Amino acid sequence: MVFGKIRQKLNSKSSSEGTPWQRATAESERQKAQTKQQTTKNSNLQRLVDEKKTKLKPRKHLSKAAKTGKRQGYFGWYSIFLVGAIGSSFLISPYGKVKDTYVEGAEAVPEQSIIDASHITGKLTALGAVWNDEKIDAYITTTLPQVKTAEVTLRGMNDVTIHVTEHETIAYVYSGGSYYNVLENGTVADTELKVPIGNNPIITSFEMNQNLEDLLEQYMQLTDSVQNSISEIKYTGTEENPYAITVYMNDGNEVKAILPSLAEKILYYPDIVSQLGETKGTIDLEVGVYFTPFAQTTEEAAAASADSATPAE
């Protein structure tokens, strides 16, 4: 009975643990599985490490390039700032004061007059003159009405240039033995000229009063072609007709007109002339339109002179 139980226990133990060959085989397979698992883990770990290195290498390379680019950028900005600081320090220092002043664009206005009106002197720095460009423009245009605009720019380190644009001269007023520019904006310049420049019309016998202002207002309404066809505008007013004027044309004709209606009526001049052909004379636009040839006028004047020379009986 006892031996049966012992044998049963041995059989049960041997069946659970197996034979020695089976245990050895199982142990070998277990070790192989562990080795394979460890190898797989090592392989995966190595792969992750390699991928990490692959990713880190370009980043390090880009980081170095970026750092180099940043350093170069900082150096460039620093150089610009340094040059600007040195240049500004020179320009605002006593060594940066204006040495010479140049003028460009002036034709009718003397250059020295523009320099004098600008208030630019050797006491002012070149950079200060450029910074005060608008103020200098106001100085010049107020003093010299012929100048439309004035701009100051730096020329070198110590010199400045005044670039001016002039108002166009459209006529001249002759008064007191001198000629004065009539500008495109309708104002009369104060500058005295001994002789007119160009072929602009000459306004004569007008005093600097309301009649002249009225004439300029009318004249500004004329087209360029009509203005260019005029040689002279003369005031011929009387007590009976204080607004009478005579307009001498470049083609040899004379036009009688009155100030209030000059711009309205003289616009028809080209059409009137086209109907007259080569005949020259006086065109009266004061009331309606009348034409008197110079030949007839001369004959009438001669007849009147003869009548006055005939002795009375």
MARGU-641043 format. One record per residue (C-alpha): x, z, y; residue in one letter. Coordinates in steps of 0.05 Angstrom, whole numbers, plus 32768, in hexadecimal, padded with zeros to 4 digits. Layout:
N
XZYA ...
***
This chain:
313
800080008000M 80388012802DV 80617FD5801BF 80247FA98029G 801F7FC48070K 806A7FBC807CI 80677F748063R 802A7F67808FQ 804F7F8080CCK 808C7F5680BCL 80617F1880B1N 803D7F2680F3S 807F7F2F8119K 809E7EF280FBS 80617EC8810AS 80627EDE8154S 80AD7ED78160E 80B87E9C8131G 80F57E8C8108T 813B7E928126P 81407E468129W 80FE7E42814EQ 81147E79817ER 81557E55818BA 81317E138197T 81017E3581C7A 81397E5781ECE 815E7E1581F3S 81217DF1820EE 81147E2B823ER 815C7E268258Q 81567DDA825FK 81157DE38286A 81367E1682B4Q 81737DE982BDT 81477DAC82CDK 811D7DD682FDQ 815C7DEF8320Q 81787DA98323T 81387D8F8341T 81397DC78375K 81817DB88385N 81737D6E838AS 81387D7A83B9N 81617DAA83E2L 819A7D7783E8Q 816A7D4183FBR 814C7D6D8432L 81927D7D844BV 81A57D34844CD 81667D228472E 81737D5A84A3K 81BA7D4184AFK 81A17CF984B7T 816F7D0F84ECK 819F7D3D850FL 81D77D0A8518K 81B17CD98546P 81957D14856DR 81DA7D2E857AK 81F17CE9858DH 81B67CDF85BDL 81C07D2485D9S 82087D1385EAK 81F47CD1860AA 81BD7CF28631A 81ED7D288649K 821E7CF2865ET 81E77CCB8682G 81D17D0A86A6K 82177D1A86BBR 82207CD386D6Q 81DD7CD886FAG 81F07D1A8719Y 82337CFE872EF 82127CC1874EG 81E07CEB8775W 82177D1B8789Y 82417CE187A2S 82087CC487CAI 81F87D0887E8F 82417D1487F8L 824A7CD0881AV 82087CDA8841G 821D7D1F8857A 82617D07886EI 82427CCB8893G 820C7CF588B3S 823F7D2A88C8S 82687CF388E9F 822D7CD3890CL 82137D14892AI 82587D2B893DS 827A7D1A8980P 829F7CE3895BY 825C7CC1894CG 82497CB58995K 82367C6F89ACV 82727C4489BCK 82537C0089CAD 820B7BE889D3T 81F77BA189C2Y 81B87B7A89D2V 81977B4489A7E 815A7B1989B7G 815E7B1B8A03A 81577AD98A27E 81347AE38A69A 81487B2C8A73V 81917B3C8A82P 81B17B648A49E 81CE7B988A78Q 81897BA68A94S 81717BB58A4DI 81AC7BE38A40I 81A17C088A81D 81567C108A73A 81647C2A8A2DS 81877C698A46H 81BB7C608A0FI 81FE7C7B8A26T 823E7C948A08G 82227CDB8A09K 81EF7CC989D3L 82027CC5898AT 81F67C838967A 81C97CA58934L 81A37CC7896CG 81957C84898DA 81787C69894BV 814E7CA88941W 81327CA18988N 81207C58897ED 80D87C5F8995E 80EB7C8589D4K 811F7C5189E6I 80EB7C1A89DAD 80BD7C3D8A0CA 80F67C438A3FY 81057BF88A3BI 80BF7BDC8A39T 80A87C098A72T 80E37BF78A9FT 80E57BAD8A8BL 809E7B908A81P 80BC7B4F8A67Q 80D37B748A28V 809C7B7889F4K 80C17BA389C0T 81067BC389B8A 81257BDD8978E 81667C038970V 81917BFB8931T 81D57C16891DL 820F7BE68921R 824C7C0188FDG 82597C4B8907M 825B7C528953N 82367C15896ED 81EB7C058975V 81C47BC5897FT 81847BBF89A7I 81587B88898BH 81257B7189BFV 80E97B4389BET 80D47B278A01E 80907B148A1BH 808A7ACA8A25E 808C7AB08A6DT 80507A848A7BI 80597A788AC6A 80807A8E8B04Y 80677AAC8B44V 808E7A958B81Y 808D7AC98BB8S 80BE7ADE8BEFG 80F27AAB8BD9G 80F67AC58B91S 80D47AB38B4FY 80B27AE78B22Y 80A17ADE8AD9N 80577ADC8AC6V 80567AF88A7FL 80287AE68A45E 80047B288A4DN 7FF07B168A94G 80217B448AB8T 80547B2F8AEDV 809B7B478AE1A 80C17B698B1AD 81017B448B0CT 81147B148B43E 812E7ACF8B31L 814E7A9D8B60K 81367A628B36V 81017A5D8B00P 81167A528AB8I 80F57A198A92G 80B879EF8AA6N 80837A248AADN 80517A1C8AE6P 80627A388B2AI 802E7A628B4FI 80397A5D8B9AT 801A7A778BDBS 7FFA7AB28BB6F 80067AF88BCEE 800B7B318B9CM 7FC27B438BA4N 7F7E7B3B8B83Q 7F7F7AEF8B89N 7FBE7AEB8B5FL 7F9F7B198B2BE 7F607AED8B29D 7F8B7AAF8B20L 7FB37ACD8AE7L 7F727AE28AC5E 7F5A7A9B8AC9Q 7F9D7A7D8AB5Y 7FA17AA88A76M 7F617A878A5EQ 7F7E7A418A5FL 7F977A1F8A20T 7FE17A148A17D 7FD979C98A20S 7FB679D28A64V 7FEA7A068A7AQ 802279D68A68N 8002799E8A90S 800479C78AD1I 803F79C28B00S 802979F08B39E 7FEE7A1A8B4EI 7FE97A248B99K 7FBA7A528BBFY 7F967A298BF4T 7F5F7A5A8C07G 7F407A5E8C4CT 7F107A8C8C6EE 7ED77A5F8C5BE 7EF07A578C13N 7F1F7A918C02P 7F227A7F8BB7Y 7F3A7A378BC0A 7F787A218B98I 7F9B79DF8B8BT 7FB879D18B47V 7FF0799D8B43Y 7FF4797C8B00M 803379628ADDN 8013791C8AD8D 800E79178B25G 7FC579288B2FN 7FAB79618B5BE 7F70798E8B4AV 7F4779B38B7DK 7F2579F18B61A 7F0F7A378B70I 7F297A758B4CL 7EE97A8F8B2BP 7EDC7A4D8B06S 7F237A338AFBL 7F287A418AB0A 7EE27A268AA3E 7EE979E48AC8K 7F3279D08ABEI 7F2679CE8A73L 7F05798B8A80Y 7F44796F8AA0Y 7F5D79498A63P 7F1A79248A5CD 7F1979148AA6I 7F5F78F88AA5V 7F5078CD8A68S 7F1978AA8A91Q 7F4678A08ACEL 7F7C78798AAAG 7FBA786F8AD5E 7F97787E8B16T 7FB178BD8B38K 7F8D78E68B6CG 7F6979278B7BT 7F3579448B4BI 7F0679728B6FD 7EE879A78B40L 7ECE79D68B75E 7E8779BD8B71V 7E7A798B8B3AG 7EB179588B2BV 7ECA79268B5FY 7F0678F98B5CF 7F2A78DA8B98T 7F6578AB8B8CP 7FA478B88BB3F 7FA278708BCFA 7F5E787C8BEEQ 7F7478BE8C09T 7FB1789E8C29T 7F8878668C49E 7F5778998C65E 7F8F78C38C80A 7FAF78858CA0A 7F6D78708CBFA 7F6278B58CDBA 7FA878B58CF7S 7F9C78728D18A 7F5B78898D36D 7F7D78C68D53S 7FB4789A8D70A 7F83786A8D94T 7F82787B8DDEP 7F3E788E8DF9A 7F1F785E8E2BE 
***
